[in-house]
Amino acid sequence: MPLSETPLLRALRGDRPDTAPVWFMRQAGRSLPEYRELRVGTRMLDACLDPALAAEITLQPVRRHGVDAAIFFSDIVVPLRLAGVAVEIEPGRGPVFADPVRTASDVVALTSIDPAEVAAASQPIRDAVAIIAAELGERTPLIGFAGAPFTLAAYLVEGGPSKEHLRARAMMHADPESWHRLAGWLARVASEFLAVQADAGASAVQLFDSWAGSLSREDYRTFVAPHSRAALEDARGRVPIIHFGVGTGPILPDMRLGGIADAVGADWRTPLDEAAQLLGPDVTVQGNIDPALLRAPWLVLEAHVLDVLRRGRAARAHIVNLGHGVPPDTDPAVLTRIVELIHSGRA
């Protein structure tokens, strides 16, 4: 079977397979004991930039769970590191920037870096993707990914994780020129990072906008959507595109980015039949098992997964996933059991 006929790629072009494809955001990570063992003594960003290590971590959940896609092991701030931005991922906290970007002069200084520097410094990414693609062969597609301009900007402006992203949202209105300059630069950075992965062998890409749910619909349309679209414009027509954000129920139709996204992910808050109605008939839905229910008794979780599958039939095609990432304390056997249930064709 050629790679183009695998369940994920069929679903992305709207051709519904007999059983829905399934993969999990953050499937390559802390829920796996083999991952934790491999990561001992290695900082997160160092692991992302070690081709052999990144490849092995990407492949671990494919071997263990039998999922229908691999997701490249990386982090949304990796392209910023490649561009020369001082950033570290602090355990238990997340990305932390040595020099937050909060003034017009800060924005000018950062955006003076040529986004092409990302591609120039990306040989470790190319090498890792090549290793993964060679092992996966024609059996399993690899999904590349990047962080969306708003989510990256939120981290940069806040200097690290934030619940409400007040500084970032304030910049949009207090200094829209600086905001658009920053978000436009981040769109080019994301575009370069996605192109590197696609050129090296990724079969699809996903743009993560983790914090888009903190925005009003008007702010999303005015200050964010044009830049997310720009980040994906070069990938359009080259590889299928998935767009995902958390808390984006009110802006789901806008997450299509004018039709550039082949699939849109919904988090656990929006039932998939409602998401399909909002998105329209010509886009695939992705999601949306509630990560909290991974700790529920199997009969409860099983009923929930079957309900997600049933609701997903309202869309042209459905890619099963969680409504967000795999929690670190998840029992890996539960994920394997979900994959087996989906592949059994019971729904």
C-alpha positions as CSV (number, residue, x, y, z in Angstrom):
1,M,0.0,0.0,0.0
2,P,1.5,3.3,-1.0
3,L,1.9,5.9,1.8
4,S,-0.8,8.1,0.1
5,E,-3.3,5.3,0.8
6,T,-2.7,5.1,4.5
7,P,-5.7,5.9,6.7
8,L,-4.4,9.3,7.9
9,L,-3.6,10.6,4.5
10,R,-6.9,9.3,3.1
11,A,-8.8,11.0,5.9
12,L,-7.0,14.3,5.3
13,R,-8.1,14.4,1.7
14,G,-11.7,13.6,2.8
15,D,-11.7,9.9,1.8
16,R,-13.1,8.1,4.9
17,P,-11.3,4.9,5.6
18,D,-13.1,1.8,6.9
19,T,-11.7,2.6,10.4
20,A,-10.7,6.0,11.5
21,P,-7.0,6.7,11.9
22,V,-5.8,7.5,15.4
23,W,-2.7,9.2,16.8
24,F,-2.2,11.2,20.0
25,M,-0.8,14.6,20.6
26,R,2.2,14.2,22.9
27,Q,2.3,10.5,22.2
28,A,6.1,10.7,22.2
29,G,6.8,11.8,25.7
30,R,6.7,11.4,29.4
31,S,3.9,8.8,29.6
32,L,6.3,6.2,28.1
33,P,8.9,4.6,30.5
34,E,11.2,4.1,27.5
35,Y,11.1,7.8,26.8
36,R,11.9,8.7,30.4
37,E,14.8,6.2,30.4
38,L,16.2,7.7,27.2
39,R,15.9,11.3,28.4
40,V,17.9,10.8,31.6
41,G,20.6,13.5,31.8
42,T,19.5,15.3,28.6
43,R,17.7,18.7,28.5
44,M,14.6,18.9,26.4
45,L,15.9,21.2,23.6
46,D,19.2,19.2,23.4
47,A,17.1,16.1,22.9
48,C,15.2,17.8,20.1
49,L,18.4,18.7,18.3
50,D,20.0,15.2,18.6
51,P,18.9,13.5,15.4
52,A,19.3,9.9,16.7
53,L,17.5,10.7,20.0
54,A,14.7,12.7,18.4
55,A,14.1,9.9,15.9
56,E,14.0,7.2,18.5
57,I,11.6,9.1,20.7
58,T,9.3,9.8,17.7
59,L,9.2,6.1,16.8
60,Q,8.7,4.7,20.3
61,P,4.9,5.3,20.5
62,V,4.4,3.9,16.9
63,R,6.1,0.7,18.0
64,R,4.2,0.5,21.3
65,H,0.7,1.6,20.4
66,G,0.4,0.9,16.7
67,V,-0.9,4.4,16.0
68,D,-1.6,5.4,12.4
69,A,0.8,8.3,12.4
70,A,4.1,9.4,14.0
71,I,4.4,13.0,15.3
72,F,7.8,14.5,15.1
73,F,9.4,14.8,18.5
74,S,10.3,18.5,18.9
75,D,9.0,21.6,20.6
76,I,7.3,24.7,19.3
77,V,10.3,26.9,20.5
78,V,12.9,24.8,18.6
79,P,12.8,27.1,15.5
80,L,13.4,30.1,17.8
81,R,16.4,28.4,19.3
82,L,17.6,27.7,15.7
83,A,17.2,31.3,14.9
84,G,19.5,32.2,17.8
85,V,16.9,33.2,20.4
86,A,17.9,32.4,24.0
87,V,15.3,30.0,25.3
88,E,15.3,27.0,27.7
89,I,12.5,24.6,28.7
90,E,12.4,24.5,32.5
91,P,11.1,21.2,33.9
92,G,7.6,21.7,35.4
93,R,7.3,25.2,33.9
94,G,7.9,25.2,30.2
95,P,9.7,27.6,27.8
96,V,11.4,30.5,29.4
97,F,13.0,33.3,27.5
98,A,16.1,35.2,28.8
99,D,15.0,38.4,27.0
100,P,11.2,38.9,26.8
101,V,10.0,40.9,23.7
102,R,7.8,43.7,25.2
103,T,8.7,47.0,23.5
104,A,8.8,48.3,19.9
105,S,12.6,48.2,20.0
106,D,12.6,44.7,21.3
107,V,10.4,43.7,18.4
108,V,12.7,45.4,15.9
109,A,15.8,43.7,17.4
110,L,14.2,40.3,17.2
111,T,12.7,40.6,13.7
112,S,16.1,41.8,12.3
113,I,17.0,38.1,12.4
114,D,16.5,36.6,9.0
115,P,14.0,33.7,9.3
116,A,16.1,31.8,6.7
117,E,18.5,31.3,9.6
118,V,16.1,28.6,10.8
119,A,16.5,26.6,7.6
120,A,20.3,27.2,7.6
121,A,20.6,25.8,11.2
122,S,18.2,22.9,10.7
123,Q,20.4,20.0,9.6
124,P,19.7,18.1,12.9
125,I,16.0,18.3,12.0
126,R,16.5,17.1,8.5
127,D,18.7,14.2,9.7
128,A,16.1,13.2,12.3
129,V,13.2,13.3,9.9
130,A,15.2,11.3,7.3
131,I,15.9,8.6,9.9
132,I,12.2,8.4,11.0
133,A,10.9,8.4,7.4
134,A,13.3,5.6,6.5
135,E,12.1,3.4,9.4
136,L,8.4,4.1,8.9
137,G,8.7,3.4,5.2
138,E,5.3,3.2,3.4
139,R,3.5,1.9,6.5
140,T,3.0,5.0,8.6
141,P,3.1,8.7,7.8
142,L,5.1,11.3,9.8
143,I,3.4,14.5,10.9
144,G,5.7,17.5,11.1
145,F,4.6,20.5,13.2
146,A,5.2,24.1,14.3
147,G,3.8,26.5,16.8
148,A,1.5,29.1,15.5
149,P,2.5,32.8,15.5
150,F,0.2,33.8,18.3
151,T,1.2,31.0,20.7
152,L,4.9,31.7,20.0
153,A,4.4,35.5,20.4
154,A,2.5,34.9,23.7
155,Y,5.5,33.0,25.1
156,L,8.0,35.7,23.8
157,V,6.1,38.7,25.1
158,E,5.3,37.1,28.5
159,G,8.8,35.7,28.8
160,G,7.3,32.3,29.6
161,P,4.0,30.4,30.3
162,S,1.0,32.5,31.2
163,K,-2.6,31.8,31.9
164,E,-4.2,34.8,30.3
165,H,-1.5,36.2,28.0
166,L,-2.3,39.8,29.2
167,R,0.9,41.4,27.8
168,A,0.5,39.7,24.4
169,R,-3.1,40.7,24.1
170,A,-2.3,44.2,25.3
171,M,0.4,44.6,22.6
172,M,-2.2,43.9,19.9
173,H,-4.2,47.0,20.8
174,A,-1.5,49.2,22.3
175,D,1.0,48.8,19.5
176,P,-0.6,47.0,16.6
177,E,2.4,47.9,14.3
178,S,4.8,46.0,16.6
179,W,2.4,43.2,17.0
180,H,2.0,42.6,13.3
181,R,5.7,42.9,12.8
182,L,6.4,40.3,15.5
183,A,3.6,37.9,14.4
184,G,4.6,38.3,10.7
185,W,8.2,37.4,11.5
186,L,7.0,34.3,13.6
187,A,4.9,33.2,10.6
188,R,8.0,33.2,8.4
189,V,9.9,31.3,11.1
190,A,7.1,28.7,11.4
191,S,6.9,28.4,7.6
192,E,10.7,27.7,7.3
193,F,10.5,25.1,10.1
194,L,7.6,23.3,8.4
195,A,9.3,23.4,5.0
196,V,12.4,21.7,6.5
197,Q,10.3,18.9,7.8
198,A,8.3,18.5,4.6
199,D,11.4,18.5,2.4
200,A,13.0,15.9,4.6
201,G,10.1,13.4,4.5
202,A,7.1,14.5,6.6
203,S,3.9,13.5,5.0
204,A,1.6,16.1,6.7
205,V,2.0,19.1,9.1
206,Q,0.1,20.4,12.0
207,L,0.1,24.0,13.3
208,F,-0.4,24.2,17.0
209,D,-2.1,27.3,18.4
210,S,-2.2,26.3,22.0
211,W,-3.4,29.6,23.4
212,A,-5.7,30.8,20.6
213,G,-8.7,30.1,22.9
214,S,-7.8,33.1,25.1
215,L,-8.8,35.5,22.2
216,S,-12.1,37.0,21.2
217,R,-13.2,36.1,17.8
218,E,-12.6,39.6,16.5
219,D,-9.1,39.7,17.9
220,Y,-8.4,36.3,16.4
221,R,-9.6,37.4,13.0
222,T,-7.7,40.7,13.0
223,F,-4.5,40.0,14.8
224,V,-3.9,36.2,14.4
225,A,-5.6,34.4,11.5
226,P,-3.7,36.3,8.8
227,H,-0.4,35.3,10.3
228,S,-1.4,31.7,10.9
229,R,-2.5,31.5,7.3
230,A,0.9,33.0,6.2
231,A,2.7,30.4,8.2
232,L,0.9,27.6,6.2
233,E,0.8,29.2,2.8
234,D,4.0,27.6,1.5
235,A,2.9,24.2,2.8
236,R,-0.4,24.4,1.0
237,G,-0.5,22.0,-1.9
238,R,2.7,20.3,-0.8
239,V,1.5,18.3,2.2
240,P,-1.9,18.1,4.0
241,I,-2.4,20.6,6.8
242,I,-4.0,20.1,10.3
243,H,-4.7,23.2,12.4
244,F,-5.3,22.7,16.2
245,G,-5.9,25.0,19.1
246,V,-7.2,24.7,22.7
247,G,-10.4,26.3,23.8
248,T,-11.2,27.3,20.2
249,G,-14.9,26.3,20.1
250,P,-16.1,29.9,19.5
251,I,-13.5,30.4,16.6
252,L,-13.6,26.9,15.0
253,P,-14.9,28.2,11.6
254,D,-12.0,30.7,11.6
255,M,-9.5,27.9,12.3
256,R,-10.0,26.8,8.7
257,L,-8.1,29.9,7.7
258,G,-10.1,30.4,4.6
259,G,-10.0,26.8,3.6
260,I,-6.2,26.3,3.8
261,A,-6.6,23.7,6.6
262,D,-7.5,20.1,5.4
263,A,-8.4,19.2,9.0
264,V,-9.2,21.2,12.1
265,G,-8.8,19.8,15.6
266,A,-11.4,20.3,18.3
267,D,-10.6,20.1,22.0
268,W,-12.7,18.1,24.4
269,R,-15.1,21.0,25.1
270,T,-16.9,20.8,21.7
271,P,-18.6,17.6,20.6
272,L,-17.4,16.6,17.2
273,D,-20.8,16.6,15.6
274,E,-21.2,20.2,16.6
275,A,-17.6,20.9,15.4
276,A,-18.5,19.4,12.1
277,Q,-21.5,21.5,11.7
278,L,-19.5,24.7,12.5
279,L,-16.7,23.7,10.2
280,G,-18.8,22.7,7.2
281,P,-18.8,19.6,4.9
282,D,-15.4,20.0,3.2
283,V,-13.0,19.7,6.1
284,T,-11.9,16.7,8.2
285,V,-12.2,16.9,12.0
286,Q,-9.6,15.7,14.5
287,G,-10.2,14.8,18.1
288,N,-11.4,14.8,20.7
289,I,-11.1,12.2,23.5
290,D,-11.1,14.0,26.9
291,P,-7.6,13.5,28.3
292,A,-9.1,13.5,31.8
293,L,-11.0,10.3,31.0
294,L,-7.7,8.4,30.3
295,R,-7.8,7.8,34.1
296,A,-11.4,6.7,34.2
297,P,-12.5,3.0,34.5
298,W,-12.2,1.3,31.1
299,L,-16.0,0.9,30.6
300,V,-16.4,4.7,31.1
301,L,-13.5,5.5,28.7
302,E,-14.6,2.9,26.2
303,A,-18.1,4.4,26.0
304,H,-16.6,7.9,25.6
305,V,-14.3,6.8,22.8
306,L,-17.2,5.1,21.0
307,D,-19.3,8.3,21.4
308,V,-16.4,10.4,19.9
309,L,-16.3,8.0,16.9
310,R,-20.1,8.2,16.5
311,R,-20.1,12.0,16.5
312,G,-17.1,12.1,14.2
313,R,-19.2,10.5,11.5
314,A,-20.9,13.9,11.0
315,A,-17.8,15.1,9.3
316,R,-16.4,14.1,5.8
317,A,-13.7,12.2,7.7
318,H,-12.4,11.8,11.2
319,I,-8.9,11.5,12.7
320,V,-9.2,10.3,16.2
321,N,-7.0,12.1,18.8
322,L,-7.2,13.5,22.2
323,G,-8.7,16.9,22.9
324,H,-5.2,18.0,23.9
325,G,-2.0,16.2,24.7
326,V,-1.3,13.0,26.6
327,P,-1.0,13.7,30.3
328,P,2.4,12.6,31.7
329,D,0.9,10.3,34.3
330,T,-1.1,8.3,31.7
331,D,-0.8,4.5,31.7
332,P,0.6,3.7,28.3
333,A,-1.5,0.5,28.2
334,V,-4.6,2.6,28.1
335,L,-3.5,4.3,24.9
336,T,-2.7,1.0,23.3
337,R,-6.2,-0.3,24.3
338,I,-7.8,2.8,22.7
339,V,-6.0,2.1,19.5
340,E,-7.0,-1.5,19.5
341,L,-10.7,-0.5,20.1
342,I,-10.6,1.9,17.2
343,H,-8.9,-0.5,14.9
344,S,-11.4,-3.3,15.9
345,G,-14.1,-1.5,13.8
346,R,-16.7,-1.8,16.6
347,A,-18.0,1.8,16.1
